[in-house]
Amino acid sequence: PTLTYTPTPRAEMRLVKTGLPETPKAGDLVRYDLTITVDQSPASAVTLVDDLPTGLLPSTVTFVSGPAGTVVGNQITWVIGTVTPGVVTVSFMVRVDPAAEAESVLRNVGRATSPATADAEAYADTKVRGDVRVTMAVYNEAGEVVKTFPVKFLSRPVVEMETSGDGVLDALGEGLTMTWGEGRVLGGWDGKGEDGQLVSNGSYYVKVD
């Protein structure tokens, strides 16, 4: 007799990840979709893991499509089980940290694993928008510019600003830090002018546009 052996095709698994909107503002919600595609033969014990980067708030995760996952720390895990040749999609929403710096890129990485096939990995980059151009400078009592700070691009206008300490520089080497919105730093002043020399005693004002 003639024996014919036909091996079972090995499962092939792919992962695709998307995030919308691609350029949210700080504080906005972003939706991520992760799609697992399995070809050839079933993939058993499939697990999907998503690592949230700094700048996305794990406490705000909500599951909007597909099976719900489990959030531990900054990691979301889905126990999918066996996937026959076909497609499985999970979706969730998460909020961008209101303190996220504008122009920063938040790379969100997902990985699908199964003992029946090679791991699959995909990522989605989310860039925090900076629509508000902010300039800041220190002025003396005569209205003259003493010190300017680098231009910043923020997601939202600066409504209120706070200074560290009591707002008084009374010793060499001291400095003030100007912050807004949950401690985000706008700039710091060490009592020196544009030439790097200490200014004279007096009252000075910080202006933000």
FENBEL-V996692 format. One record per backbone hydrogen bond with DSSP energy under -0.5 kcal/mol. NH is the residue of the N-H (numbers start at 0). CO is the residue of the C=O. E is the energy in kcal/mol with one decimal. If there is no record, write none. Layout:
# FENBEL-V996692
nh=NH co=CO e=E
nh=NH co=CO e=E
This chain:
# FENBEL-V996692
nh=2 co=0 e=-0.5
nh=4 co=2 e=-0.5
nh=5 co=3 e=-0.6
nh=6 co=4 e=-0.6
nh=10 co=115 e=-0.5
nh=11 co=38 e=-2.0
nh=13 co=36 e=-2.5
nh=15 co=34 e=-2.1
nh=17 co=32 e=-2.2
nh=19 co=30 e=-2.5
nh=23 co=20 e=-0.5
nh=26 co=95 e=-0.8
nh=27 co=24 e=-2.1
nh=29 co=93 e=-2.8
nh=30 co=19 e=-3.2
nh=31 co=91 e=-2.9
nh=32 co=17 e=-2.3
nh=33 co=89 e=-2.8
nh=34 co=15 e=-2.9
nh=35 co=33 e=-0.5
nh=35 co=87 e=-3.3
nh=36 co=13 e=-2.5
nh=37 co=85 e=-2.8
nh=38 co=11 e=-2.8
nh=40 co=38 e=-2.1
nh=42 co=82 e=-2.5
nh=43 co=41 e=-0.5
nh=45 co=80 e=-2.5
nh=46 co=112 e=-2.2
nh=47 co=77 e=-2.7
nh=48 co=110 e=-2.8
nh=49 co=75 e=-2.9
nh=50 co=108 e=-2.9
nh=51 co=49 e=-0.7
nh=51 co=73 e=-3.1
nh=55 co=52 e=-1.8
nh=56 co=94 e=-2.5
nh=57 co=55 e=-0.8
nh=59 co=56 e=-2.0
nh=60 co=57 e=-1.6
nh=61 co=92 e=-2.1
nh=63 co=90 e=-1.7
nh=64 co=90 e=-1.3
nh=69 co=76 e=-2.4
nh=71 co=69 e=-0.6
nh=71 co=74 e=-2.8
nh=74 co=71 e=-2.1
nh=75 co=49 e=-2.8
nh=76 co=69 e=-2.2
nh=77 co=47 e=-3.1
nh=79 co=45 e=-1.7
nh=79 co=77 e=-0.9
nh=80 co=45 e=-1.8
nh=82 co=42 e=-3.1
nh=83 co=81 e=-0.6
nh=85 co=37 e=-1.5
nh=87 co=35 e=-2.5
nh=89 co=33 e=-2.4
nh=90 co=64 e=-2.4
nh=91 co=31 e=-2.1
nh=92 co=61 e=-2.8
nh=93 co=29 e=-2.1
nh=94 co=56 e=-0.5
nh=95 co=27 e=-3.2
nh=96 co=54 e=-2.9
nh=99 co=96 e=-2.5
nh=102 co=127 e=-3.0
nh=103 co=100 e=-1.6
nh=105 co=103 e=-0.5
nh=105 co=125 e=-3.6
nh=106 co=104 e=-0.8
nh=107 co=105 e=-0.7
nh=107 co=123 e=-2.5
nh=108 co=50 e=-1.1
nh=108 co=106 e=-0.6
nh=109 co=121 e=-3.3
nh=110 co=48 e=-2.7
nh=111 co=119 e=-3.1
nh=112 co=46 e=-2.7
nh=113 co=116 e=-0.5
nh=115 co=43 e=-0.5
nh=116 co=113 e=-1.3
nh=119 co=111 e=-2.6
nh=121 co=109 e=-2.2
nh=123 co=107 e=-2.0
nh=125 co=105 e=-2.1
nh=126 co=21 e=-2.4
nh=127 co=103 e=-2.7
nh=127 co=125 e=-0.6
nh=128 co=23 e=-3.2
nh=131 co=153 e=-2.8
nh=132 co=130 e=-0.6
nh=133 co=131 e=-0.6
nh=133 co=151 e=-3.3
nh=136 co=206 e=-1.8
nh=137 co=146 e=-3.2
nh=138 co=204 e=-3.1
nh=139 co=143 e=-2.1
nh=142 co=139 e=-2.0
nh=145 co=137 e=-3.4
nh=146 co=137 e=-1.4
nh=148 co=135 e=-2.1
nh=151 co=133 e=-2.4
nh=153 co=131 e=-2.8
nh=153 co=151 e=-0.5
nh=158 co=156 e=-0.8
nh=161 co=178 e=-2.9
nh=163 co=176 e=-1.6
nh=166 co=163 e=-1.0
nh=169 co=167 e=-0.7
nh=173 co=170 e=-1.7
nh=175 co=188 e=-2.8
nh=177 co=186 e=-3.3
nh=178 co=161 e=-2.8
nh=178 co=176 e=-0.5
nh=179 co=183 e=-2.4
nh=183 co=179 e=-2.0
nh=183 co=180 e=-0.7
nh=185 co=177 e=-3.2
nh=186 co=177 e=-1.4
nh=188 co=175 e=-2.4
nh=192 co=196 e=-2.6
nh=193 co=145 e=-1.3
nh=195 co=192 e=-1.9
nh=198 co=190 e=-2.5
nh=204 co=138 e=-2.7
nh=206 co=136 e=-2.7
nh=206 co=204 e=-0.5
nh=208 co=134 e=-2.7
